[in-house]
């Protein structure tokens, strides 16, 4: 497949690029600052801005899938919504699929009567801005009917770790393991994302993963 990855210099983005290359796909890695990104063998590096629909359309031309794993700096959380709207606008009418690595904020928490992650008592105040921006990001996707998008909400804990190739799929509820933890490694999140790219199961909807 021909895959373009926006946010390729980030923690998730780098692992998505690596996973796609390991499967033999043709990867275009898009960054805003090429100085932050060590070029992986086999990927094409391009400098562009996911917030610019013209950049999106140019780099999506001839591609099968666009993946976005952008994460704004603290204080610029609103850029998540700006970027996803630009991505959707740039892909409208092209037939290119969009996979969005989003946030867990709007997943419901098991055993709470329907409270979402961000609504739970004790949710960290310093995470609230990015959580609410992720909620708006998902809402922007749900308002778009002309692009075949899918939105991946990670579990509560997403950190660098081991690639096991194992994960569980869910929809709108936070996945929790036998120890009561909601987690996955960035490496296995990339596995789940590339599995979705290769064998689409989710169309214009949100899904989640976890151990």
C-alpha positions in Angstrom: 0.0 0.0 0.0 0.9 3.7 -0.4 0.6 5.3 3.0 1.2 8.9 4.1 1.8 9.6 7.8 1.4 13.0 9.2 3.1 13.6 12.6 5.8 11.1 11.7 8.3 12.6 14.1 6.1 12.0 17.2 6.2 9.0 19.5 3.3 7.2 17.8 4.1 8.5 14.3 7.6 7.1 14.3 6.3 3.7 15.3 3.6 3.8 12.7 6.2 4.6 10.0 8.4 1.7 11.3 5.5 -0.8 11.4 4.3 0.2 7.9 7.9 -0.2 6.5 8.3 -3.5 8.2 5.2 -4.8 6.3 6.6 -3.7 2.9 4.4 -0.6 2.4 5.5 2.5 0.6 5.6 5.2 3.2 5.7 9.0 3.0 6.6 10.4 6.4 5.4 14.0 6.8 7.0 16.3 9.4 7.0 20.1 10.1 10.6 20.1 11.2 12.8 17.6 9.4 15.6 18.3 12.0 13.5 16.4 14.6 13.3 13.3 12.5 16.0 10.7 11.7 15.0 9.4 8.3 14.2 5.7 8.5 15.5 3.6 5.6 12.9 3.2 2.9 10.6 6.2 3.8 10.2 9.3 1.8 10.4 12.4 4.0 8.3 15.4 3.2 7.9 18.7 5.0 4.3 19.9 5.2 1.6 21.1 7.6 -1.5 18.9 8.4 -3.3 22.2 9.1 -3.1 23.1 5.4 -5.7 21.4 3.2 -3.5 22.1 0.1 -0.5 20.3 1.7 -2.8 17.4 2.6 -4.3 17.1 -0.9 -0.8 17.2 -2.5 0.7 14.5 -0.3 -2.4 12.3 -0.5 -2.4 12.2 -4.2 -2.1 8.6 -5.4 -2.1 7.3 -1.9 -4.3 4.5 -0.4 -4.3 5.7 3.2 -3.5 8.8 5.2 -2.7 8.4 8.8 -2.5 11.3 11.2 -0.7 11.0 14.6 -0.1 14.7 15.2 0.1 16.1 18.8 0.2 19.8 19.5 2.4 21.5 22.0 0.9 22.5 25.4 -1.1 25.7 24.9 -1.9 24.8 21.2 -4.4 22.0 21.8 -6.9 23.7 19.5 -4.6 22.8 16.6 -5.9 19.2 16.8 -9.3 20.3 15.5 -7.7 22.7 12.9 -5.6 19.8 11.6 -8.3 17.2 11.4 -10.7 19.6 9.6 -7.9 20.4 7.1 -7.2 16.7 6.6 -10.8 16.0 6.0 -11.1 18.9 3.6 -7.9 17.9 1.7 -9.2 14.3 1.3 -12.8 15.1 0.4 -13.6 13.5 -3.0 -10.3 11.7 -3.4 -11.3 8.3 -2.2 -8.2 8.2 0.1 -8.9 6.7 3.5 -8.1 8.7 6.7 -7.0 7.0 10.0 -6.9 9.3 13.0 -4.9 8.6 16.1 -7.1 10.4 18.6 -7.6 10.5 22.4 -9.4 8.5 25.1 -11.3 11.3 26.6 -14.8 10.3 25.3 -14.5 6.6 26.0 -16.9 5.5 28.7 -15.4 4.0 31.8 -16.6 0.5 32.8 -18.6 0.4 36.0 -19.3 4.2 36.2 -22.8 4.3 34.8 -21.7 5.9 31.6 -19.1 8.5 32.7 -16.4 9.2 30.1 -12.7 9.3 30.9 -12.7 13.1 31.1 -15.8 13.2 33.3 -14.4 10.9 36.0 -13.6 12.5 39.4 -9.9 13.0 39.7 -9.2 13.4 36.0 -5.9 15.4 36.0 -6.5 19.1 35.5 -3.4 19.5 33.3 -4.7 16.9 30.9 -8.1 18.5 30.5 -7.3 20.9 27.6 -5.9 18.1 25.4 -8.7 15.8 26.4 -11.4 18.3 25.4 -9.5 19.0 22.2 -9.6 15.3 21.4 -13.3 15.3 22.0 -13.7 18.2 19.5 -11.5 16.3 17.1 -13.8 13.3 17.2 -16.8 15.5 16.8 -15.3 17.0 13.6 -14.8 13.6 12.2 -18.3 12.6 13.0 -19.6 15.6 11.1 -17.9 14.6 7.9 -19.7 12.2 5.6 -17.6 12.5 2.4 -14.4 10.9 3.6 -13.9 7.3 4.7 -12.4 8.0 8.1 -11.8 5.9 11.2 -10.8 7.3 14.7 -8.6 5.2 17.0 -8.9 6.1 20.7 -6.0 4.7 22.7 -6.4 3.3 26.2 -5.7 5.3 29.3 -2.0 4.5 29.3 0.0 4.7 26.0 3.7 4.5 26.4 6.8 3.2 24.5 7.3 -0.5 25.1 7.3 -3.9 23.5 5.8 -4.9 20.2 3.8 -8.1 21.0 1.4 -8.0 18.1 -1.4 -8.8 20.6 -4.3 -6.5 21.4 -8.1 -6.4 21.9 -10.5 -4.3 19.9 -13.4 -2.3 21.3 -15.7 0.5 20.3 -16.8 3.3 22.7 -15.8 1.8 26.1 -12.4 1.9 27.7 -10.7 -1.5 27.5 -9.4 -2.7 30.9 -7.3 -5.8 31.5 -7.6 -8.5 34.2 -5.5 -6.3 36.6 -7.9 -3.4 36.1 -5.4 -1.4 33.9 -6.2 0.2 30.6 -3.0 0.3 28.6 -1.1 -0.6 25.4 2.4 0.1 24.1 2.9 2.6 21.2 4.3 -0.3 19.2 1.2 -2.4 19.5 -1.0 0.6 18.8 0.9 0.9 15.5 0.2 -2.8 14.9 -3.5 -2.2 15.4 -3.5 0.8 13.2 -1.7 -1.0 10.3 -4.0 -4.0 10.7 -6.9 -1.5 10.2 -5.2 0.0 7.2 -4.7 -3.4 5.5 -8.0 -4.9 6.5 -10.6 -2.2 7.1 -13.2 -3.0 9.7 -14.2 0.5 10.8 -15.8 3.1 8.5 -16.8 6.6 9.7 -16.7 5.4 13.3 -14.4 5.3 16.4 -12.7 2.2 17.7 -10.3 1.5 20.6 -7.7 -1.0 21.5 -6.0 -2.3 24.6 -4.5 -5.4 26.2 
